[in-house]
Amino acid sequence: MEDPKKELATMKRKASEIASKIHDIVEDTLWSEYRDLRPLTEQIIKAIDEYHEFKKANNL
């Protein structure tokens, strides 16, 4: 198993990448890509929930 701190950092990076996609849509293409927001928000909520669960489970 990978170092828990590195795995946590990877999880955080993945959530940040989703947030960046949401930001780009809101800033640049809201009126044409607004339908992409719902699946992205579902993904980010899941990613952050998993991050917090992992953090708690590994006492980080």
N, CA, C and O atoms as a Tinker XYZ file with bonds, in Angstrom:
   240  protein
     1  N      0.836000   -1.194000    0.000000    73     2
     2  CA     0.000000    0.000000    0.000000    64     1     3
     3  C      0.877000    1.253000    0.000000    63     2     4     5
     4  O      1.935000    1.299000    0.628000    81     3
     5  N      0.415000    2.230000   -0.701000    73     3     6
     6  CA     1.122000    3.505000   -0.791000    64     5     7
     7  C      1.094000    4.210000    0.563000    63     6     8     9
     8  O      0.220000    3.953000    1.391000    81     7
     9  N      2.042000    5.082000    0.770000    73     7    10
    10  CA     2.079000    5.905000    1.978000    64     9    11
    11  C      0.754000    6.654000    2.100000    63    10    12    13
    12  O      0.351000    7.339000    1.161000    81    11
    13  N      0.068000    6.536000    3.243000    73    11    14
    14  CA    -1.243000    7.184000    3.398000    64    13    15
    15  C     -1.213000    8.692000    3.144000    63    14    16    17
    16  O     -2.168000    9.239000    2.593000    81    15
    17  N     -0.145000    9.366000    3.533000    73    15    18
    18  CA    -0.068000   10.810000    3.300000    64    17    19
    19  C      0.019000   11.119000    1.804000    63    18    20    21
    20  O     -0.568000   12.092000    1.333000    81    19
    21  N      0.757000   10.285000    1.059000    73    19    22
    22  CA     0.843000   10.484000   -0.387000    64    21    23
    23  C     -0.491000   10.184000   -1.046000    63    22    24    25
    24  O     -0.909000   10.888000   -1.965000    81    23
    25  N     -1.158000    9.140000   -0.575000    73    23    26
    26  CA    -2.466000    8.797000   -1.126000    64    25    27
    27  C     -3.473000    9.913000   -0.851000    63    26    28    29
    28  O     -4.287000   10.242000   -1.714000    81    27
    29  N     -3.419000   10.489000    0.336000    73    27    30
    30  CA    -4.297000   11.601000    0.692000    64    29    31
    31  C     -4.012000   12.805000   -0.217000    63    30    32    33
    32  O     -4.938000   13.472000   -0.677000    81    31
    33  N     -2.752000   13.072000   -0.467000    73    31    34
    34  CA    -2.381000   14.182000   -1.352000    64    33    35
    35  C     -2.902000   13.939000   -2.771000    63    34    36    37
    36  O     -3.339000   14.874000   -3.441000    81    35
    37  N     -2.856000   12.699000   -3.220000    73    35    38
    38  CA    -3.383000   12.358000   -4.544000    64    37    39
    39  C     -4.883000   12.586000   -4.599000    63    38    40    41
    40  O     -5.406000   13.109000   -5.583000    81    39
    41  N     -5.570000   12.192000   -3.543000    73    39    42
    42  CA    -7.016000   12.393000   -3.480000    64    41    43
    43  C     -7.347000   13.890000   -3.505000    63    42    44    45
    44  O     -8.297000   14.311000   -4.165000    81    43
    45  N     -6.576000   14.666000   -2.797000    73    43    46
    46  CA    -6.787000   16.114000   -2.752000    64    45    47
    47  C     -6.535000   16.734000   -4.126000    63    46    48    49
    48  O     -7.269000   17.624000   -4.557000    81    47
    49  N     -5.502000   16.261000   -4.805000    73    47    50
    50  CA    -5.177000   16.769000   -6.142000    64    49    51
    51  C     -6.314000   16.467000   -7.114000    63    50    52    53
    52  O     -6.683000   17.318000   -7.923000    81    51
    53  N     -6.871000   15.253000   -7.035000    73    51    54
    54  CA    -7.960000   14.878000   -7.934000    64    53    55
    55  C     -9.188000   15.754000   -7.701000    63    54    56    57
    56  O     -9.838000   16.175000   -8.657000    81    55
    57  N     -9.506000   16.028000   -6.447000    73    55    58
    58  CA   -10.637000   16.916000   -6.140000    64    57    59
    59  C    -10.359000   18.323000   -6.670000    63    58    60    61
    60  O    -11.260000   18.984000   -7.186000    81    59
    61  N     -9.135000   18.769000   -6.542000    73    59    62
    62  CA    -8.771000   20.100000   -7.036000    64    61    63
    63  C     -8.880000   20.183000   -8.550000    63    62    64    65
    64  O     -9.242000   21.229000   -9.088000    81    63
    65  N     -8.570000   19.087000   -9.247000    73    63    66
    66  CA    -8.697000   19.062000  -10.702000    64    65    67
    67  C    -10.167000   19.189000  -11.114000    63    66    68    69
    68  O    -10.481000   19.869000  -12.091000    81    67
    69  N    -11.062000   18.540000  -10.375000    73    67    70
    70  CA   -12.489000   18.662000  -10.664000    64    69    71
    71  C    -12.934000   20.094000  -10.414000    63    70    72    73
    72  O    -13.678000   20.668000  -11.210000    81    71
    73  N    -12.479000   20.669000   -9.307000    73    71    74
    74  CA   -12.826000   22.059000   -8.987000    64    73    75
    75  C    -12.341000   22.999000  -10.091000    63    74    76    77
    76  O    -13.024000   23.965000  -10.432000    81    75
    77  N    -11.188000   22.721000  -10.636000    73    75    78
    78  CA   -10.652000   23.541000  -11.711000    64    77    79
    79  C    -11.538000   23.467000  -12.954000    63    78    80    81
    80  O    -11.763000   24.477000  -13.621000    81    79
    81  N    -12.041000   22.269000  -13.264000    73    79    82
    82  CA   -12.949000   22.118000  -14.409000    64    81    83
    83  C    -14.226000   22.923000  -14.185000    63    82    84    85
    84  O    -14.719000   23.590000  -15.094000    81    83
    85  N    -14.758000   22.852000  -12.957000    73    83    86
    86  CA   -15.965000   23.619000  -12.627000    64    85    87
    87  C    -15.684000   25.110000  -12.796000    63    86    88    89
    88  O    -16.483000   25.842000  -13.380000    81    87
    89  N    -14.560000   25.541000  -12.286000    73    87    90
    90  CA   -14.173000   26.959000  -12.391000    64    89    91
    91  C    -14.085000   27.389000  -13.847000    63    90    92    93
    92  O    -14.591000   28.448000  -14.218000    81    91
    93  N    -13.444000   26.572000  -14.669000    73    91    94
    94  CA   -13.290000   26.919000  -16.083000    64    93    95
    95  C    -14.646000   27.064000  -16.767000    63    94    96    97
    96  O    -14.853000   27.987000  -17.555000    81    95
    97  N    -15.562000   26.159000  -16.466000    73    95    98
    98  CA   -16.892000   26.257000  -17.072000    64    97    99
    99  C    -17.578000   27.546000  -16.629000    63    98   100   101
   100  O    -18.117000   28.286000  -17.453000    81    99
   101  N    -17.555000   27.808000  -15.327000    73    99   102
   102  CA   -18.223000   29.004000  -14.801000    64   101   103
   103  C    -17.606000   30.274000  -15.386000    63   102   104   105
   104  O    -18.326000   31.214000  -15.722000    81   103
   105  N    -16.313000   30.304000  -15.507000    73   103   106
   106  CA   -15.631000   31.501000  -15.994000    64   105   107
   107  C    -15.702000   31.688000  -17.509000    63   106   108   109
   108  O    -15.779000   32.816000  -17.995000    81   107
   109  N    -15.675000   30.572000  -18.260000    73   107   110
   110  CA   -15.477000   30.698000  -19.702000    64   109   111
   111  C    -16.629000   30.215000  -20.577000    63   110   112   113
   112  O    -16.899000   30.806000  -21.623000    81   111
   113  N    -17.303000   29.161000  -20.169000    73   111   114
   114  CA   -18.254000   28.522000  -21.093000    64   113   115
   115  C    -19.589000   28.178000  -20.435000    63   114   116   117
   116  O    -20.251000   27.218000  -20.830000    81   115
   117  N    -19.979000   28.958000  -19.441000    73   115   118
   118  CA   -21.178000   28.650000  -18.663000    64   117   119
   119  C    -22.396000   28.394000  -19.536000    63   118   120   121
   120  O    -23.110000   27.413000  -19.331000    81   119
   121  N    -22.636000   29.251000  -20.493000    73   119   122
   122  CA   -23.873000   29.165000  -21.274000    64   121   123
   123  C    -23.868000   28.014000  -22.269000    63   122   124   125
   124  O    -24.935000   27.621000  -22.740000    81   123
   125  N    -22.735000   27.472000  -22.598000    73   123   126
   126  CA   -22.710000   26.346000  -23.531000    64   125   127
   127  C    -22.427000   25.008000  -22.846000    63   126   128   129
   128  O    -22.809000   23.960000  -23.366000    81   127
   129  N    -21.764000   25.029000  -21.687000    73   127   130
   130  CA   -21.390000   23.770000  -21.020000    64   129   131
   131  C    -22.000000   23.622000  -19.629000    63   130   132   133
   132  O    -21.518000   22.829000  -18.819000    81   131
   133  N    -23.051000   24.377000  -19.353000    73   131   134
   134  CA   -23.657000   24.341000  -18.020000    64   133   135
   135  C    -24.146000   22.955000  -17.628000    63   134   136   137
   136  O    -24.189000   22.633000  -16.441000    81   135
   137  N    -24.513000   22.134000  -18.595000    73   135   138
   138  CA   -24.994000   20.784000  -18.271000    64   137   139
   139  C    -23.885000   19.888000  -17.704000    63   138   140   141
   140  O    -24.173000   18.874000  -17.070000    81   139
   141  N    -22.649000   20.253000  -17.927000    73   139   142
   142  CA   -21.521000   19.495000  -17.376000    64   141   143
   143  C    -21.342000   19.742000  -15.879000    63   142   144   145
   144  O    -20.636000   18.992000  -15.205000    81   143
   145  N    -21.975000   20.786000  -15.363000    73   143   146
   146  CA   -21.791000   21.122000  -13.950000    64   145   147
   147  C    -22.363000   20.062000  -13.007000    63   146   148   149
   148  O    -21.733000   19.739000  -11.999000    81   147
   149  N    -23.528000   19.520000  -13.308000    73   147   150
   150  CA   -24.141000   18.540000  -12.409000    64   149   151
   151  C    -23.242000   17.311000  -12.203000    63   150   152   153
   152  O    -22.970000   16.954000  -11.056000    81   151
   153  N    -22.774000   16.656000  -13.267000    73   151   154
   154  CA   -21.908000   15.488000  -13.014000    64   153   155
   155  C    -20.595000   15.865000  -12.321000    63   154   156   157
   156  O    -20.072000   15.098000  -11.512000    81   155
   157  N    -20.073000   17.035000  -12.639000    73   155   158
   158  CA   -18.838000   17.457000  -11.976000    64   157   159
   159  C    -19.061000   17.724000  -10.495000    63   158   160   161
   160  O    -18.210000   17.390000   -9.671000    81   159
   161  N    -20.201000   18.325000  -10.148000    73   159   162
   162  CA   -20.460000   18.571000   -8.731000    64   161   163
   163  C    -20.665000   17.258000   -7.988000    63   162   164   165
   164  O    -20.249000   17.121000   -6.838000    81   163
   165  N    -21.303000   16.298000   -8.639000    73   163   166
   166  CA   -21.456000   14.981000   -8.011000    64   165   167
   167  C    -20.087000   14.325000   -7.800000    63   166   168   169
   168  O    -19.840000   13.704000   -6.767000    81   167
   169  N    -19.211000   14.469000   -8.784000    73   167   170
   170  CA   -17.860000   13.908000   -8.672000    64   169   171
   171  C    -17.065000   14.570000   -7.556000    63   170   172   173
   172  O    -16.374000   13.888000   -6.800000    81   171
   173  N    -17.155000   15.882000   -7.448000    73   171   174
   174  CA   -16.352000   16.567000   -6.433000    64   173   175
   175  C    -16.872000   16.259000   -5.036000    63   174   176   177
   176  O    -16.084000   16.109000   -4.102000    81   175
   177  N    -18.191000   16.164000   -4.884000    73   175   178
   178  CA   -18.737000   15.801000   -3.580000    64   177   179
   179  C    -18.260000   14.412000   -3.187000    63   178   180   181
   180  O    -17.850000   14.201000   -2.045000    81   179
   181  N    -18.306000   13.464000   -4.111000    73   179   182
   182  CA   -17.828000   12.104000   -3.833000    64   181   183
   183  C    -16.337000   12.112000   -3.497000    63   182   184   185
   184  O    -15.913000   11.463000   -2.541000    81   183
   185  N    -15.548000   12.840000   -4.273000    73   183   186
   186  CA   -14.098000   12.888000   -4.054000    64   185   187
   187  C    -13.755000   13.473000   -2.688000    63   186   188   189
   188  O    -12.863000   12.974000   -2.001000    81   187
   189  N    -14.460000   14.524000   -2.297000    73   187   190
   190  CA   -14.167000   15.154000   -1.010000    64   189   191
   191  C    -14.652000   14.282000    0.141000    63   190   192   193
   192  O    -13.991000   14.198000    1.176000    81   191
   193  N    -15.800000   13.632000   -0.031000    73   191   194
   194  CA   -16.267000   12.695000    0.992000    64   193   195
   195  C    -15.247000   11.569000    1.198000    63   194   196   197
   196  O    -14.927000   11.213000    2.332000    81   195
   197  N    -14.741000   11.014000    0.092000    73   195   198
   198  CA   -13.737000    9.945000    0.172000    64   197   199
   199  C    -12.459000   10.453000    0.832000    63   198   200   201
   200  O    -11.839000    9.741000    1.622000    81   199
   201  N    -12.069000   11.673000    0.511000    73   199   202
   202  CA   -10.892000   12.290000    1.121000    64   201   203
   203  C    -11.047000   12.334000    2.641000    63   202   204   205
   204  O    -10.150000   11.917000    3.375000    81   203
   205  N    -12.186000   12.840000    3.107000    73   203   206
   206  CA   -12.406000   12.963000    4.553000    64   205   207
   207  C    -12.500000   11.597000    5.232000    63   206   208   209
   208  O    -11.995000   11.419000    6.340000    81   207
   209  N    -13.145000   10.632000    4.573000    73   207   210
   210  CA   -13.238000    9.283000    5.132000    64   209   211
   211  C    -11.850000    8.649000    5.254000    63   210   212   213
   212  O    -11.520000    8.041000    6.272000    81   211
   213  N    -11.045000    8.799000    4.202000    73   211   214
   214  CA    -9.691000    8.245000    4.208000    64   213   215
   215  C     -8.846000    8.900000    5.294000    63   214   216   217
   216  O     -8.113000    8.230000    6.021000    81   215
   217  N     -8.965000   10.221000    5.389000    73   215   218
   218  CA    -8.200000   10.969000    6.378000    64   217   219
   219  C     -8.553000   10.493000    7.783000    63   218   220   221
   220  O     -7.667000   10.274000    8.608000    81   219
   221  N     -9.833000   10.335000    8.051000    73   219   222
   222  CA   -10.281000    9.882000    9.373000    64   221   223
   223  C     -9.842000    8.436000    9.633000    63   222   224   225
   224  O     -9.365000    8.120000   10.723000    81   223
   225  N    -10.000000    7.575000    8.652000    73   223   226
   226  CA    -9.656000    6.168000    8.809000    64   225   227
   227  C     -8.162000    5.953000    9.052000    63   226   228   229
   228  O     -7.757000    4.971000    9.674000    81   227
   229  N     -7.354000    6.885000    8.554000    73   227   230
   230  CA    -5.894000    6.753000    8.708000    64   229   231
   231  C     -5.316000    7.713000    9.736000    63   230   232   233
   232  O     -4.101000    7.891000    9.819000    81   231
   233  N     -6.190000    8.325000   10.511000    73   231   234
   234  CA    -5.768000    9.249000   11.580000    64   233   235
   235  C     -4.790000   10.316000   11.071000    63   234   236   237
   236  O     -3.748000   10.565000   11.677000    81   235
   237  N     -5.149000   10.931000    9.957000    73   235   238
   238  CA    -4.286000   11.969000    9.364000    64   237   239
   239  C     -4.853000   13.340000    9.638000    63   238   240
   240  O     -4.271000   14.342000    9.222000    81   239
